[in-house]
Amino acid sequence: MVAMSLTWSFPPLTASAKPRRVNRYSGVAMASASVNVDNVKVTQGLGDLPKIDLTSVHGSEAEIYLFGGCVTSWKVASKDLLFVRPDAVFDGKKPISGGLPHCFPQFGPGAIQQHGFARNVNWSLVNSENVEGSPAITLELKDSPYSRSMWDYSFLALYKVTLHRNTLSTELRITNTDEKPFSFTTALHTYFRASVTGAVVTGLKGCKTLNKDPDPKNPVEGKEERDIVTFPGFVDCVYLDAPEELQLDNGLGDKITVKNTNWSDAVLWNPHLSMEACYKDFVCVENAKIGQVELEPNQSWTATQLLSLA
């Protein structure tokens, strides 16, 4: 095993500065593009945003942008299984629309901005390692004047991404570093490349549902009766107490297993005609924590996701 700790972060705002998104790329940070830890490279991505490229000895690949801590690509045999929308903006101001965006400390609409701020700020690369040809990196996010302007708590988020032959695993750990308790909701808003007319999900039968169609603000409670769930039109449905393993057939010849620990819920989403340019090309199968996670000072919450190509 080869491991190296490296920190690529951005200058903090001063206490007197107006809270805003951190969007500064120092010369030191850009110099880190030459750092290599076996199959881990820090490079310049779209919009000149820093990204991390992972390549396993088996040929699989992944890329992760520091902005939003967002995995934007997972390739097996040169085929990308994730989807980034054609309207995605890589400007360090708007969240990246696609891949595995973070929703933290809020999933969906609520007291703060939609899906929280974690997808809208820069994370730091704090560790890189390679275990028998499988590269892994750990990203870190801490509170800042920007985050505290809307959610006034001190926290530490660690996000580990590991690439194997046919799998991509993530581990998210949230720690309360404040002197008072806080609560949050969270999700990984995973976009899978798919043919929407052929994509199906299995494993959800019997789950309690909150269907946001037709009114997202007033979801209808129900129960999933289908063995096979499809995407016939607009889909925005929460599955409470979902199983730890789901199966996605993306309609393109790929079967993907979505396993998790401690993500208690699942969400299926496709915008249909409200995104006419691309809705036919993806589906979202998301691991989520819809109920509030409550943490006392120094307590942590950890959840894992494992995507596997059959």
N, C-alpha and C positions, 0 to 999 in steps of 0.2 A: 504494500500500500504506500502510495506517495500522497502526502497531505501538505498543504501550505495555507497558512492564514494570511489573508490580504484584505485590506480595507479600502474600498473605493467609495468614498462618500463625497458630500458636497458641503461647502461652507455654510454654517448655520446662520440664520437670521439673528441680528442683535435683538436684545430685549425691547428696544425702542422701535424696532422696525414694524411696519404694518404687516399683519399676518397675510401671507399669500403662499402659493405653491412654490416650493424650492425648485428652481430651474437654472442652475448654474453648473457649468462643466469646467472645472479648473484644469490648468495645464498638467498638474500632477495626475489628475484622474485620467486624462487622455493618454498620458505616457504609460499608464497601466495596460494599454492595449497590447503591449509587447509581452506581457506576462503569460507564461505557459505553464500549466501543471498537467503534464502529459496531455490528455485529451480535453483540456479545458482552455479556451481562448477568450480573451476579452477583446472585442472588436467594435467597429463603428457600424451602427445599423442605419435604418431608414431615418431621415431627418437628422442625421448625425447624432442620433441617440446611442449611448453605449449599450451594447448587448453582449451576452455571454453565449458562446457556441460550445455545445457538448457533442462529442463524437465517441461512440463506444467502439471497442475493437471488433465488434460484430457488424459495424457499418451503420447502425442506427444513429440518428442525429436529433438534437433539440436546440432551440434558441430561447433565451430569456432576456427580456429588456429590463434594465434597472428601473426605468420609469414604470411605476405601477407594479414592479416585481412580477411582470407578466410573461408567462410562457406563451410564445406565439407560434411555435412550430415543433412538431414531433414526427419525425420521419422514420419509417421502417421500410427497408428495401427501396429507398428513394421516394416513397409515397408519403405525402403529408396527410396525417390523420386528423389534424386540427384545421380550423378555418379562421381566417381573418377577413372581416368584411371589406369590400372594395372601398367603402367610405371611411375606413379607419384613418385617423390622423396621427401622424408621428411628429408632433410638434412640442412635446413636453408640457402641454397645457391641458389637452383633453385626454380622457382615458383612451387606451388602445382598445378598439372594438373588435375583439376576437381572441382566440386562444383560451387561456385560463385566467381571466381577470379576477382580482380579489374584490369581494364585497365585505368591507369591514370599516367601522364597527357597527354598520347597519346594513341589513339586506332590504332592498327595495326602498320605497319612499318612507319618510318619517320626519323626525325632528331635525335632522341635518340633511345634507345633499344626498341625492339618489345613490344608493349603494355605498355610502360612506366615502372616505377620503383615501383609503389605502391604494386604490387603483389610479390615483391622481397625484401621487408624489413619488419622489425618488427613493428607492431602497438602496442599501449599501451591501456590497459583496464582502463578506467577512470570513469565508472559509471555502477552500476548494480542495477536493481530494479525488483520488482515483484508486478504486479497489478492484483488482484483477480485470482491468479494462473497462470498468463501469464508472464513468465520471459522475461526480456529485458536487453541488455548490450549495452554500447556505447564504441566504440574504437576510438582512436585518432592517427593521423599521422601528423608529422610536418616535415618541411624541415631539412636536415642534410648535412654535408659535402659531403656525397655520392650523395644525390639528386642534390645538387647544382653543382656537378662536371659535370652534364649533362643538368640540367634545373635550371638556377641560379635565383630562386625566393623564397621568403618566403611565406609559405602557412600553413593553418590549415585544415585538413580533419577530419570530425567527421562522424562516421558510426554507426548507431543504428540498432540493429537486435532484433526483437520481435517475440516470438513464441506463437501462440494461438492454439486452438483445431485442426483446419484443415488448418491453414494459417501460412505463414512465411513472415514477412514484413521487409523491409530494408529502411533506409533513409540515403542518402549520402549528406553531406553538405560541400562544398568547400568554404573557405574564403581566400581572398587575404590579407595577413598580411604584404605585402611588401609596399614599398614607390613608386612603379611604377606598371603600369597595366601589366597583363599577360593574355594569352589565353591558352585554353587546349581543348582536346577532351577526351572522357571517355566512358566506358561501363562496364556492369556486364556480364562477359563471361559465362553465366549459362549453366552448363551441366546437362541435365535431363536423368535419367535412362529410356531406351526405347528399343523397338524392332524396328530397323530402317526400316524394311520392312512394319511395320504396323503403324508407327508414322505419324500423320498428324497435320497440323496447319491451323486454320481458322481465318479469320479476316483481311487478308492482300490484298484482292482483290482491285484493283484500285490504289495501291501504286506505286510510281515511284521506280524503282529498279536499283541497280548497281551490276551487276552479275560478280563475279570475276572468273567464270569458262568460258573459260579455262586459262585466263591470269590474275592473281591477280593484276598485276601492271597496267593493262589497262582494268578496268571494263567496261562492256557494259551496256549502259543505256537502260532501257526498262520500261514496265508497267506490273504489275502482273494481269493476266487475270483469274487466277484460283480461284475458291471458296475454294478449298481444296488443300493445298500445301503439297507435299510429299517429300521423300528423296530417289529418285531412284538410285542415284550414288553420285559422289562428289558434294557437295552443299556448296557454299560460296557466299551468296547474302545479300546485304544491302537493306533495305526497308526504304526509306526516308518518313518523315512525317507519320509514322505509327500510327494506332489508339491507344488509351490508354488501350485497352483490346484485348488480343488474347486468343485463346483456343488451348491447346495442348492435343491431344489424344496420349498417349505414346505407344500405341500398346500393352500394358501389362494389360489393363483393367482400367487404371486410366485416368481421365479427369482433367486437371489442367488449371485454369484460370491465365493468366499473366496480371496483371493490373499495370499501372504506372502513375505517374505524372511527367512531365518535362523531361522524357526520350523521345526525339522526334522521335527516329528512332529505328528500330529493325534489327537484323541480324540472319539469319539461317545458321548453319554450320554443316557439317559432312564430315570428311576427307576421307571416303570410303577406298579404298585399300591402301592408304598411311599409314593407321593405321590398318592393317589387323587383328591385335590381338584383337581389341576391337570396331571397328567402328559400328558393328552390335548392340551394347549394349547401345548406347546413341545418343542423338541429342542435339545440342545447339540452344536455343531460347534466344537471348540476347537483353536486353534493352541497347540502346546506344545513344550517342550524337555525331554524325559524324561531324557536323559543329562546328566551333570554338566557345567556350564559352569565352567571353571577360569580365574580371573583373577589375574594377578600385580598388585602395587601399581601404580596409575595406568593399568591396562589397562581397556578398556571392551568391552562386548558390546551390539550393537544388533539389534533385530528389528522388522519392520514388518508390518502387516496392512491389507489394503484390502478392504472390503466394498462390493460394487457391485450395485445392483438393475438387472436387465435391462430 
